Amino acid sequence: MSPESREPQKSQSPPGLPALGVLLVDARGRIGEFRGEWCGLWSLRPIGGGIEWTVEPAQVQRATQDQELRARTAYANARSRGERL
């Protein structure tokens, strides 16, 4: 058995689906982590957890580096202040 066959396989998303945890921006400007697909809708949730919401795949785009940095910084700041997230 070759060493390559003993390595754990990475879970791959079906074509067209982002990887779990990728940050996406919906049409309303909300940033959320991709959680999966169900009945043609994508499920997103706020960074760090919270109530998920569903979106049409055509209504989202991947967050830019600036958007991702702002969202993660806002989450870290709120957490450091002890705010309920």
PDB file of N, CA, C and O in Angstrom:
ATOM      1  N   MET A   1       0.851  -1.178   0.000  1.00  0.00           N
ATOM      2  CA  MET A   1       0.000   0.000   0.000  1.00  0.00           C
ATOM      3  C   MET A   1       0.895   1.239   0.000  1.00  0.00           C
ATOM      4  O   MET A   1       1.813   1.343   0.814  1.00  0.00           O
ATOM      5  N   SER A   2       0.635   2.160  -0.893  1.00  0.00           N
ATOM      6  CA  SER A   2       1.465   3.356  -0.989  1.00  0.00           C
ATOM      7  C   SER A   2       1.100   4.342   0.116  1.00  0.00           C
ATOM      8  O   SER A   2      -0.014   4.292   0.638  1.00  0.00           O
ATOM      9  N   PRO A   3       2.025   5.247   0.485  1.00  0.00           N
ATOM     10  CA  PRO A   3       1.739   6.225   1.537  1.00  0.00           C
ATOM     11  C   PRO A   3       0.574   7.139   1.178  1.00  0.00           C
ATOM     12  O   PRO A   3      -0.147   7.597   2.064  1.00  0.00           O
ATOM     13  N   GLU A   4       0.380   7.410  -0.118  1.00  0.00           N
ATOM     14  CA  GLU A   4      -0.714   8.284  -0.516  1.00  0.00           C
ATOM     15  C   GLU A   4      -2.069   7.681  -0.177  1.00  0.00           C
ATOM     16  O   GLU A   4      -3.000   8.404   0.176  1.00  0.00           O
ATOM     17  N   SER A   5      -2.183   6.366  -0.280  1.00  0.00           N
ATOM     18  CA  SER A   5      -3.473   5.736  -0.038  1.00  0.00           C
ATOM     19  C   SER A   5      -3.803   5.667   1.456  1.00  0.00           C
ATOM     20  O   SER A   5      -4.959   5.448   1.818  1.00  0.00           O
ATOM     21  N   ARG A   6      -2.813   5.849   2.320  1.00  0.00           N
ATOM     22  CA  ARG A   6      -3.059   5.827   3.761  1.00  0.00           C
ATOM     23  C   ARG A   6      -3.436   7.194   4.313  1.00  0.00           C
ATOM     24  O   ARG A   6      -3.901   7.294   5.449  1.00  0.00           O
ATOM     25  N   GLU A   7      -3.245   8.242   3.531  1.00  0.00           N
ATOM     26  CA  GLU A   7      -3.582   9.579   3.998  1.00  0.00           C
ATOM     27  C   GLU A   7      -5.095   9.739   4.052  1.00  0.00           C
ATOM     28  O   GLU A   7      -5.807   9.246   3.176  1.00  0.00           O
ATOM     29  N   PRO A   8      -5.590  10.432   5.086  1.00  0.00           N
ATOM     30  CA  PRO A   8      -7.036  10.656   5.136  1.00  0.00           C
ATOM     31  C   PRO A   8      -7.461  11.525   3.954  1.00  0.00           C
ATOM     32  O   PRO A   8      -6.772  12.474   3.578  1.00  0.00           O
ATOM     33  N   GLN A   9      -8.590  11.184   3.389  1.00  0.00           N
ATOM     34  CA  GLN A   9      -9.075  11.946   2.248  1.00  0.00           C
ATOM     35  C   GLN A   9      -9.799  13.180   2.742  1.00  0.00           C
ATOM     36  O   GLN A   9     -10.566  13.127   3.703  1.00  0.00           O
ATOM     37  N   LYS A  10      -9.545  14.290   2.075  1.00  0.00           N
ATOM     38  CA  LYS A  10     -10.218  15.533   2.410  1.00  0.00           C
ATOM     39  C   LYS A  10     -11.623  15.473   1.848  1.00  0.00           C
ATOM     40  O   LYS A  10     -11.843  15.028   0.722  1.00  0.00           O
ATOM     41  N   SER A  11     -12.575  15.933   2.657  1.00  0.00           N
ATOM     42  CA  SER A  11     -13.940  15.954   2.149  1.00  0.00           C
ATOM     43  C   SER A  11     -14.043  17.065   1.112  1.00  0.00           C
ATOM     44  O   SER A  11     -13.630  18.200   1.352  1.00  0.00           O
ATOM     45  N   GLN A  12     -14.587  16.728  -0.015  1.00  0.00           N
ATOM     46  CA  GLN A  12     -14.728  17.687  -1.083  1.00  0.00           C
ATOM     47  C   GLN A  12     -16.196  18.002  -1.284  1.00  0.00           C
ATOM     48  O   GLN A  12     -17.052  17.120  -1.221  1.00  0.00           O
ATOM     49  N   SER A  13     -16.475  19.271  -1.527  1.00  0.00           N
ATOM     50  CA  SER A  13     -17.838  19.682  -1.821  1.00  0.00           C
ATOM     51  C   SER A  13     -18.159  19.311  -3.260  1.00  0.00           C
ATOM     52  O   SER A  13     -17.264  19.270  -4.104  1.00  0.00           O
ATOM     53  N   PRO A  14     -19.416  19.042  -3.544  1.00  0.00           N
ATOM     54  CA  PRO A  14     -19.794  18.806  -4.933  1.00  0.00           C
ATOM     55  C   PRO A  14     -19.450  20.027  -5.779  1.00  0.00           C
ATOM     56  O   PRO A  14     -19.339  21.129  -5.242  1.00  0.00           O
ATOM     57  N   PRO A  15     -19.281  19.856  -7.080  1.00  0.00           N
ATOM     58  CA  PRO A  15     -18.951  20.994  -7.937  1.00  0.00           C
ATOM     59  C   PRO A  15     -19.976  22.117  -7.785  1.00  0.00           C
ATOM     60  O   PRO A  15     -21.182  21.870  -7.753  1.00  0.00           O
ATOM     61  N   GLY A  16     -19.493  23.330  -7.695  1.00  0.00           N
ATOM     62  CA  GLY A  16     -20.375  24.481  -7.571  1.00  0.00           C
ATOM     63  C   GLY A  16     -20.673  24.896  -6.145  1.00  0.00           C
ATOM     64  O   GLY A  16     -21.140  26.011  -5.916  1.00  0.00           O
ATOM     65  N   LEU A  17     -20.413  24.024  -5.180  1.00  0.00           N
ATOM     66  CA  LEU A  17     -20.645  24.380  -3.778  1.00  0.00           C
ATOM     67  C   LEU A  17     -19.345  24.852  -3.144  1.00  0.00           C
ATOM     68  O   LEU A  17     -18.294  24.254  -3.374  1.00  0.00           O
ATOM     69  N   PRO A  18     -19.403  25.925  -2.342  1.00  0.00           N
ATOM     70  CA  PRO A  18     -18.196  26.339  -1.620  1.00  0.00           C
ATOM     71  C   PRO A  18     -17.886  25.343  -0.504  1.00  0.00           C
ATOM     72  O   PRO A  18     -18.745  24.557  -0.104  1.00  0.00           O
ATOM     73  N   ALA A  19     -16.682  25.386  -0.023  1.00  0.00           N
ATOM     74  CA  ALA A  19     -16.294  24.538   1.105  1.00  0.00           C
ATOM     75  C   ALA A  19     -16.998  25.019   2.371  1.00  0.00           C
ATOM     76  O   ALA A  19     -17.322  26.200   2.494  1.00  0.00           O
ATOM     77  N   LEU A  20     -17.229  24.116   3.297  1.00  0.00           N
ATOM     78  CA  LEU A  20     -17.840  24.489   4.577  1.00  0.00           C
ATOM     79  C   LEU A  20     -16.992  25.553   5.264  1.00  0.00           C
ATOM     80  O   LEU A  20     -15.766  25.455   5.297  1.00  0.00           O
ATOM     81  N   GLY A  21     -17.645  26.558   5.805  1.00  0.00           N
ATOM     82  CA  GLY A  21     -16.947  27.606   6.533  1.00  0.00           C
ATOM     83  C   GLY A  21     -16.512  28.796   5.701  1.00  0.00           C
ATOM     84  O   GLY A  21     -16.083  29.807   6.256  1.00  0.00           O
ATOM     85  N   VAL A  22     -16.612  28.701   4.384  1.00  0.00           N
ATOM     86  CA  VAL A  22     -16.236  29.823   3.527  1.00  0.00           C
ATOM     87  C   VAL A  22     -17.193  30.976   3.803  1.00  0.00           C
ATOM     88  O   VAL A  22     -18.398  30.768   3.940  1.00  0.00           O
ATOM     89  N   LEU A  23     -16.658  32.193   3.884  1.00  0.00           N
ATOM     90  CA  LEU A  23     -17.503  33.354   4.141  1.00  0.00           C
ATOM     91  C   LEU A  23     -18.114  33.863   2.842  1.00  0.00           C
ATOM     92  O   LEU A  23     -17.428  34.058   1.838  1.00  0.00           O
ATOM     93  N   LEU A  24     -19.425  34.070   2.896  1.00  0.00           N
ATOM     94  CA  LEU A  24     -20.182  34.565   1.747  1.00  0.00           C
ATOM     95  C   LEU A  24     -20.965  35.799   2.167  1.00  0.00           C
ATOM     96  O   LEU A  24     -21.289  35.975   3.342  1.00  0.00           O
ATOM     97  N   VAL A  25     -21.262  36.648   1.195  1.00  0.00           N
ATOM     98  CA  VAL A  25     -22.052  37.852   1.433  1.00  0.00           C
ATOM     99  C   VAL A  25     -23.356  37.702   0.667  1.00  0.00           C
ATOM    100  O   VAL A  25     -23.345  37.433  -0.534  1.00  0.00           O
ATOM    101  N   ASP A  26     -24.493  37.875   1.362  1.00  0.00           N
ATOM    102  CA  ASP A  26     -25.779  37.746   0.679  1.00  0.00           C
ATOM    103  C   ASP A  26     -26.201  39.093   0.087  1.00  0.00           C
ATOM    104  O   ASP A  26     -25.497  40.091   0.241  1.00  0.00           O
ATOM    105  N   ALA A  27     -27.335  39.116  -0.582  1.00  0.00           N
ATOM    106  CA  ALA A  27     -27.815  40.314  -1.271  1.00  0.00           C
ATOM    107  C   ALA A  27     -28.104  41.464  -0.306  1.00  0.00           C
ATOM    108  O   ALA A  27     -28.085  42.627  -0.711  1.00  0.00           O
ATOM    109  N   ARG A  28     -28.368  41.157   0.953  1.00  0.00           N
ATOM    110  CA  ARG A  28     -28.635  42.197   1.963  1.00  0.00           C
ATOM    111  C   ARG A  28     -27.359  42.701   2.629  1.00  0.00           C
ATOM    112  O   ARG A  28     -27.413  43.596   3.472  1.00  0.00           O
ATOM    113  N   GLY A  29     -26.205  42.129   2.255  1.00  0.00           N
ATOM    114  CA  GLY A  29     -24.929  42.552   2.816  1.00  0.00           C
ATOM    115  C   GLY A  29     -24.513  41.805   4.065  1.00  0.00           C
ATOM    116  O   GLY A  29     -23.505  42.146   4.684  1.00  0.00           O
ATOM    117  N   ARG A  30     -25.282  40.781   4.449  1.00  0.00           N
ATOM    118  CA  ARG A  30     -24.921  39.990   5.630  1.00  0.00           C
ATOM    119  C   ARG A  30     -23.822  39.005   5.260  1.00  0.00           C
ATOM    120  O   ARG A  30     -23.857  38.387   4.196  1.00  0.00           O
ATOM    121  N   ILE A  31     -22.859  38.868   6.141  1.00  0.00           N
ATOM    122  CA  ILE A  31     -21.763  37.940   5.925  1.00  0.00           C
ATOM    123  C   ILE A  31     -21.997  36.720   6.791  1.00  0.00           C
ATOM    124  O   ILE A  31     -22.283  36.837   7.983  1.00  0.00           O
ATOM    125  N   GLY A  32     -21.873  35.549   6.188  1.00  0.00           N
ATOM    126  CA  GLY A  32     -22.087  34.318   6.925  1.00  0.00           C
ATOM    127  C   GLY A  32     -21.204  33.197   6.422  1.00  0.00           C
ATOM    128  O   GLY A  32     -20.714  33.221   5.293  1.00  0.00           O
ATOM    129  N   GLU A  33     -21.012  32.214   7.285  1.00  0.00           N
ATOM    130  CA  GLU A  33     -20.248  31.020   6.920  1.00  0.00           C
ATOM    131  C   GLU A  33     -21.158  30.058   6.171  1.00  0.00           C
ATOM    132  O   GLU A  33     -22.301  29.841   6.572  1.00  0.00           O
ATOM    133  N   PHE A  34     -20.661  29.488   5.097  1.00  0.00           N
ATOM    134  CA  PHE A  34     -21.424  28.493   4.356  1.00  0.00           C
ATOM    135  C   PHE A  34     -21.526  27.235   5.195  1.00  0.00           C
ATOM    136  O   PHE A  34     -20.517  26.730   5.687  1.00  0.00           O
ATOM    137  N   ARG A  35     -22.760  26.717   5.366  1.00  0.00           N
ATOM    138  CA  ARG A  35     -22.995  25.534   6.189  1.00  0.00           C
ATOM    139  C   ARG A  35     -23.495  24.345   5.392  1.00  0.00           C
ATOM    140  O   ARG A  35     -23.445  23.216   5.880  1.00  0.00           O
ATOM    141  N   GLY A  36     -23.973  24.567   4.184  1.00  0.00           N
ATOM    142  CA  GLY A  36     -24.432  23.447   3.382  1.00  0.00           C
ATOM    143  C   GLY A  36     -25.550  23.839   2.435  1.00  0.00           C
ATOM    144  O   GLY A  36     -25.954  24.999   2.363  1.00  0.00           O
ATOM    145  N   GLU A  37     -26.044  22.836   1.703  1.00  0.00           N
ATOM    146  CA  GLU A  37     -27.090  23.044   0.713  1.00  0.00           C
ATOM    147  C   GLU A  37     -28.252  22.115   1.030  1.00  0.00           C
ATOM    148  O   GLU A  37     -28.057  20.964   1.422  1.00  0.00           O
ATOM    149  N   TRP A  38     -29.464  22.633   0.854  1.00  0.00           N
ATOM    150  CA  TRP A  38     -30.657  21.824   1.064  1.00  0.00           C
ATOM    151  C   TRP A  38     -31.742  22.318   0.125  1.00  0.00           C
ATOM    152  O   TRP A  38     -32.102  23.495   0.147  1.00  0.00           O
ATOM    153  N   CYS A  39     -32.253  21.434  -0.686  1.00  0.00           N
ATOM    154  CA  CYS A  39     -33.338  21.741  -1.633  1.00  0.00           C
ATOM    155  C   CYS A  39     -33.027  22.943  -2.519  1.00  0.00           C
ATOM    156  O   CYS A  39     -33.913  23.745  -2.816  1.00  0.00           O
ATOM    157  N   GLY A  40     -31.791  23.065  -2.935  1.00  0.00           N
ATOM    158  CA  GLY A  40     -31.399  24.145  -3.826  1.00  0.00           C
ATOM    159  C   GLY A  40     -31.070  25.459  -3.149  1.00  0.00           C
ATOM    160  O   GLY A  40     -30.680  26.412  -3.824  1.00  0.00           O
ATOM    161  N   LEU A  41     -31.215  25.540  -1.829  1.00  0.00           N
ATOM    162  CA  LEU A  41     -30.868  26.746  -1.084  1.00  0.00           C
ATOM    163  C   LEU A  41     -29.588  26.514  -0.297  1.00  0.00           C
ATOM    164  O   LEU A  41     -29.299  25.395   0.126  1.00  0.00           O
ATOM    165  N   TRP A  42     -28.837  27.570  -0.109  1.00  0.00           N
ATOM    166  CA  TRP A  42     -27.618  27.483   0.688  1.00  0.00           C
ATOM    167  C   TRP A  42     -27.900  28.012   2.076  1.00  0.00           C
ATOM    168  O   TRP A  42     -28.636  28.984   2.244  1.00  0.00           O
ATOM    169  N   SER A  43     -27.317  27.377   3.063  1.00  0.00           N
ATOM    170  CA  SER A  43     -27.481  27.761   4.453  1.00  0.00           C
ATOM    171  C   SER A  43     -26.232  28.508   4.917  1.00  0.00           C
ATOM    172  O   SER A  43     -25.109  28.033   4.746  1.00  0.00           O
ATOM    173  N   LEU A  44     -26.447  29.682   5.506  1.00  0.00           N
ATOM    174  CA  LEU A  44     -25.353  30.486   6.064  1.00  0.00           C
ATOM    175  C   LEU A  44     -25.644  30.729   7.530  1.00  0.00           C
ATOM    176  O   LEU A  44     -26.797  30.698   7.961  1.00  0.00           O
ATOM    177  N   ARG A  45     -24.588  30.970   8.294  1.00  0.00           N
ATOM    178  CA  ARG A  45     -24.785  31.349   9.699  1.00  0.00           C
ATOM    179  C   ARG A  45     -23.741  32.396  10.060  1.00  0.00           C
ATOM    180  O   ARG A  45     -22.685  32.459   9.430  1.00  0.00           O
ATOM    181  N   PRO A  46     -24.021  33.212  11.059  1.00  0.00           N
ATOM    182  CA  PRO A  46     -23.061  34.241  11.465  1.00  0.00           C
ATOM    183  C   PRO A  46     -21.742  33.613  11.921  1.00  0.00           C
ATOM    184  O   PRO A  46     -21.698  32.458  12.345  1.00  0.00           O
ATOM    185  N   ILE A  47     -20.693  34.387  11.823  1.00  0.00           N
ATOM    186  CA  ILE A  47     -19.387  33.925  12.298  1.00  0.00           C
ATOM    187  C   ILE A  47     -19.504  33.628  13.782  1.00  0.00           C
ATOM    188  O   ILE A  47     -20.062  34.426  14.535  1.00  0.00           O
ATOM    189  N   GLY A  48     -18.991  32.505  14.199  1.00  0.00           N
ATOM    190  CA  GLY A  48     -19.018  32.133  15.601  1.00  0.00           C
ATOM    191  C   GLY A  48     -20.312  31.460  16.044  1.00  0.00           C
ATOM    192  O   GLY A  48     -20.460  31.125  17.219  1.00  0.00           O
ATOM    193  N   GLY A  49     -21.240  31.259  15.131  1.00  0.00           N
ATOM    194  CA  GLY A  49     -22.484  30.580  15.473  1.00  0.00           C
ATOM    195  C   GLY A  49     -23.665  31.522  15.480  1.00  0.00           C
ATOM    196  O   GLY A  49     -23.522  32.734  15.316  1.00  0.00           O
ATOM    197  N   GLY A  50     -24.805  30.955  15.670  1.00  0.00           N
ATOM    198  CA  GLY A  50     -26.028  31.751  15.679  1.00  0.00           C
ATOM    199  C   GLY A  50     -27.076  31.110  14.794  1.00  0.00           C
ATOM    200  O   GLY A  50     -26.925  29.974  14.342  1.00  0.00           O
ATOM    201  N   ILE A  51     -28.130  31.850  14.556  1.00  0.00           N
ATOM    202  CA  ILE A  51     -29.250  31.347  13.772  1.00  0.00           C
ATOM    203  C   ILE A  51     -28.902  31.374  12.295  1.00  0.00           C
ATOM    204  O   ILE A  51     -28.502  32.403  11.752  1.00  0.00           O
ATOM    205  N   GLU A  52     -29.062  30.228  11.661  1.00  0.00           N
ATOM    206  CA  GLU A  52     -28.779  30.126  10.230  1.00  0.00           C
ATOM    207  C   GLU A  52     -29.906  30.738   9.414  1.00  0.00           C
ATOM    208  O   GLU A  52     -31.044  30.842   9.871  1.00  0.00           O
ATOM    209  N   TRP A  53     -29.565  31.138   8.205  1.00  0.00           N
ATOM    210  CA  TRP A  53     -30.563  31.598   7.250  1.00  0.00           C
ATOM    211  C   TRP A  53     -30.244  30.988   5.896  1.00  0.00           C
ATOM    212  O   TRP A  53     -29.112  30.582   5.636  1.00  0.00           O
ATOM    213  N   THR A  54     -31.251  30.929   5.040  1.00  0.00           N
ATOM    214  CA  THR A  54     -31.053  30.339   3.721  1.00  0.00           C
ATOM    215  C   THR A  54     -31.078  31.422   2.656  1.00  0.00           C
ATOM    216  O   THR A  54     -31.746  32.447   2.795  1.00  0.00           O
ATOM    217  N   VAL A  55     -30.333  31.166   1.592  1.00  0.00           N
ATOM    218  CA  VAL A  55     -30.243  32.109   0.482  1.00  0.00           C
ATOM    219  C   VAL A  55     -30.238  31.341  -0.829  1.00  0.00           C
ATOM    220  O   VAL A  55     -29.869  30.168  -0.882  1.00  0.00           O
ATOM    221  N   GLU A  56     -30.651  32.022  -1.873  1.00  0.00           N
ATOM    222  CA  GLU A  56     -30.532  31.477  -3.221  1.00  0.00           C
ATOM    223  C   GLU A  56     -29.049  31.566  -3.614  1.00  0.00           C
ATOM    224  O   GLU A  56     -28.415  32.593  -3.372  1.00  0.00           O
ATOM    225  N   PRO A  57     -28.499  30.525  -4.206  1.00  0.00           N
ATOM    226  CA  PRO A  57     -27.085  30.565  -4.600  1.00  0.00           C
ATOM    227  C   PRO A  57     -26.745  31.749  -5.502  1.00  0.00           C
ATOM    228  O   PRO A  57     -25.632  32.272  -5.433  1.00  0.00           O
ATOM    229  N   ALA A  58     -27.678  32.178  -6.342  1.00  0.00           N
ATOM    230  CA  ALA A  58     -27.422  33.303  -7.247  1.00  0.00           C
ATOM    231  C   ALA A  58     -27.361  34.637  -6.508  1.00  0.00           C
ATOM    232  O   ALA A  58     -26.907  35.633  -7.071  1.00  0.00           O
ATOM    233  N   GLN A  59     -27.811  34.669  -5.253  1.00  0.00           N
ATOM    234  CA  GLN A  59     -27.873  35.911  -4.486  1.00  0.00           C
ATOM    235  C   GLN A  59     -26.694  36.095  -3.530  1.00  0.00           C
ATOM    236  O   GLN A  59     -26.726  36.986  -2.682  1.00  0.00           O
ATOM    237  N   VAL A  60     -25.665  35.273  -3.655  1.00  0.00           N
ATOM    238  CA  VAL A  60     -24.500  35.394  -2.772  1.00  0.00           C
ATOM    239  C   VAL A  60     -23.226  35.461  -3.600  1.00  0.00           C
ATOM    240  O   VAL A  60     -23.174  35.044  -4.757  1.00  0.00           O
ATOM    241  N   GLN A  61     -22.224  35.995  -2.967  1.00  0.00           N
ATOM    242  CA  GLN A  61     -20.893  35.993  -3.559  1.00  0.00           C
ATOM    243  C   GLN A  61     -19.880  35.781  -2.444  1.00  0.00           C
ATOM    244  O   GLN A  61     -20.167  36.019  -1.271  1.00  0.00           O
ATOM    245  N   ARG A  62     -18.730  35.345  -2.816  1.00  0.00           N
ATOM    246  CA  ARG A  62     -17.690  35.118  -1.823  1.00  0.00           C
ATOM    247  C   ARG A  62     -17.237  36.451  -1.244  1.00  0.00           C
ATOM    248  O   ARG A  62     -17.094  37.432  -1.974  1.00  0.00           O
ATOM    249  N   ALA A  63     -17.012  36.486   0.056  1.00  0.00           N
ATOM    250  CA  ALA A  63     -16.558  37.710   0.720  1.00  0.00           C
ATOM    251  C   ALA A  63     -15.152  38.055   0.237  1.00  0.00           C
ATOM    252  O   ALA A  63     -14.311  37.176   0.047  1.00  0.00           O
ATOM    253  N   THR A  64     -14.915  39.344   0.042  1.00  0.00           N
ATOM    254  CA  THR A  64     -13.571  39.790  -0.319  1.00  0.00           C
ATOM    255  C   THR A  64     -12.682  39.668   0.909  1.00  0.00           C
ATOM    256  O   THR A  64     -13.166  39.434   2.017  1.00  0.00           O
ATOM    257  N   GLN A  65     -11.391  39.829   0.707  1.00  0.00           N
ATOM    258  CA  GLN A  65     -10.468  39.759   1.847  1.00  0.00           C
ATOM    259  C   GLN A  65     -10.779  40.859   2.856  1.00  0.00           C
ATOM    260  O   GLN A  65     -10.718  40.629   4.064  1.00  0.00           O
ATOM    261  N   ASP A  66     -11.114  42.059   2.364  1.00  0.00           N
ATOM    262  CA  ASP A  66     -11.459  43.160   3.270  1.00  0.00           C
ATOM    263  C   ASP A  66     -12.718  42.849   4.068  1.00  0.00           C
ATOM    264  O   ASP A  66     -12.757  43.075   5.277  1.00  0.00           O
ATOM    265  N   GLN A  67     -13.744  42.334   3.404  1.00  0.00           N
ATOM    266  CA  GLN A  67     -14.991  41.993   4.098  1.00  0.00           C
ATOM    267  C   GLN A  67     -14.750  40.903   5.132  1.00  0.00           C
ATOM    268  O   GLN A  67     -15.281  40.962   6.241  1.00  0.00           O
ATOM    269  N   GLU A  68     -13.953  39.914   4.768  1.00  0.00           N
ATOM    270  CA  GLU A  68     -13.662  38.827   5.695  1.00  0.00           C
ATOM    271  C   GLU A  68     -12.899  39.341   6.912  1.00  0.00           C
ATOM    272  O   GLU A  68     -13.213  38.979   8.045  1.00  0.00           O
ATOM    273  N   LEU A  69     -11.906  40.180   6.676  1.00  0.00           N
ATOM    274  CA  LEU A  69     -11.114  40.727   7.780  1.00  0.00           C
ATOM    275  C   LEU A  69     -11.992  41.562   8.710  1.00  0.00           C
ATOM    276  O   LEU A  69     -11.899  41.431   9.931  1.00  0.00           O
ATOM    277  N   ARG A  70     -12.848  42.424   8.139  1.00  0.00           N
ATOM    278  CA  ARG A  70     -13.741  43.240   8.965  1.00  0.00           C
ATOM    279  C   ARG A  70     -14.688  42.388   9.795  1.00  0.00           C
ATOM    280  O   ARG A  70     -14.892  42.653  10.980  1.00  0.00           O
ATOM    281  N   ALA A  71     -15.267  41.363   9.175  1.00  0.00           N
ATOM    282  CA  ALA A  71     -16.220  40.506   9.888  1.00  0.00           C
ATOM    283  C   ALA A  71     -15.535  39.743  11.014  1.00  0.00           C
ATOM    284  O   ALA A  71     -16.060  39.672  12.125  1.00  0.00           O
ATOM    285  N   ARG A  72     -14.383  39.179  10.738  1.00  0.00           N
ATOM    286  CA  ARG A  72     -13.678  38.417  11.783  1.00  0.00           C
ATOM    287  C   ARG A  72     -13.174  39.336  12.903  1.00  0.00           C
ATOM    288  O   ARG A  72     -13.178  38.943  14.070  1.00  0.00           O
ATOM    289  N   THR A  73     -12.743  40.547  12.560  1.00  0.00           N
ATOM    290  CA  THR A  73     -12.299  41.505  13.573  1.00  0.00           C
ATOM    291  C   THR A  73     -13.467  41.961  14.443  1.00  0.00           C
ATOM    292  O   THR A  73     -13.332  42.058  15.663  1.00  0.00           O
ATOM    293  N   ALA A  74     -14.611  42.239  13.820  1.00  0.00           N
ATOM    294  CA  ALA A  74     -15.796  42.641  14.587  1.00  0.00           C
ATOM    295  C   ALA A  74     -16.196  41.538  15.559  1.00  0.00           C
ATOM    296  O   ALA A  74     -16.545  41.814  16.707  1.00  0.00           O
ATOM    297  N   TYR A  75     -16.147  40.288  15.101  1.00  0.00           N
ATOM    298  CA  TYR A  75     -16.487  39.165  15.979  1.00  0.00           C
ATOM    299  C   TYR A  75     -15.495  39.074  17.145  1.00  0.00           C
ATOM    300  O   TYR A  75     -15.899  38.912  18.297  1.00  0.00           O
ATOM    301  N   ALA A  76     -14.197  39.180  16.840  1.00  0.00           N
ATOM    302  CA  ALA A  76     -13.183  39.089  17.893  1.00  0.00           C
ATOM    303  C   ALA A  76     -13.327  40.234  18.895  1.00  0.00           C
ATOM    304  O   ALA A  76     -13.186  40.017  20.099  1.00  0.00           O
ATOM    305  N   ASN A  77     -13.602  41.437  18.422  1.00  0.00           N
ATOM    306  CA  ASN A  77     -13.781  42.579  19.326  1.00  0.00           C
ATOM    307  C   ASN A  77     -14.998  42.396  20.221  1.00  0.00           C
ATOM    308  O   ASN A  77     -14.926  42.649  21.424  1.00  0.00           O
ATOM    309  N   ALA A  78     -16.105  41.963  19.653  1.00  0.00           N
ATOM    310  CA  ALA A  78     -17.316  41.744  20.455  1.00  0.00           C
ATOM    311  C   ALA A  78     -17.073  40.667  21.498  1.00  0.00           C
ATOM    312  O   ALA A  78     -17.510  40.785  22.643  1.00  0.00           O
ATOM    313  N   ARG A  79     -16.389  39.642  21.102  1.00  0.00           N
ATOM    314  CA  ARG A  79     -16.091  38.543  22.033  1.00  0.00           C
ATOM    315  C   ARG A  79     -15.198  39.029  23.168  1.00  0.00           C
ATOM    316  O   ARG A  79     -15.405  38.652  24.321  1.00  0.00           O
ATOM    317  N   SER A  80     -14.198  39.866  22.852  1.00  0.00           N
ATOM    318  CA  SER A  80     -13.276  40.354  23.884  1.00  0.00           C
ATOM    319  C   SER A  80     -13.966  41.301  24.863  1.00  0.00           C
ATOM    320  O   SER A  80     -13.545  41.435  26.012  1.00  0.00           O
ATOM    321  N   ARG A  81     -15.036  41.961  24.395  1.00  0.00           N
ATOM    322  CA  ARG A  81     -15.810  42.850  25.284  1.00  0.00           C
ATOM    323  C   ARG A  81     -16.830  42.071  26.116  1.00  0.00           C
ATOM    324  O   ARG A  81     -17.503  42.636  26.978  1.00  0.00           O
ATOM    325  N   GLY A  82     -16.933  40.785  25.851  1.00  0.00           N
ATOM    326  CA  GLY A  82     -17.871  39.959  26.601  1.00  0.00           C
ATOM    327  C   GLY A  82     -19.299  40.076  26.131  1.00  0.00           C
ATOM    328  O   GLY A  82     -20.229  39.707  26.849  1.00  0.00           O
ATOM    329  N   GLU A  83     -19.480  40.590  24.921  1.00  0.00           N
ATOM    330  CA  GLU A  83     -20.828  40.729  24.387  1.00  0.00           C
ATOM    331  C   GLU A  83     -21.415  39.370  24.069  1.00  0.00           C
ATOM    332  O   GLU A  83     -20.699  38.429  23.727  1.00  0.00           O
ATOM    333  N   ARG A  84     -22.693  39.285  24.185  1.00  0.00           N
ATOM    334  CA  ARG A  84     -23.385  38.049  23.857  1.00  0.00           C
ATOM    335  C   ARG A  84     -23.462  37.932  22.342  1.00  0.00           C
ATOM    336  O   ARG A  84     -23.968  38.830  21.669  1.00  0.00           O
ATOM    337  N   LEU A  85     -22.965  36.840  21.814  1.00  0.00           N
ATOM    338  CA  LEU A  85     -22.901  36.697  20.365  1.00  0.00           C
ATOM    339  C   LEU A  85     -23.926  35.772  19.851  1.00  0.00           C
ATOM    340  O   LEU A  85     -24.002  35.545  18.643  1.00  0.00           O
TER     341      LEU A  85
END
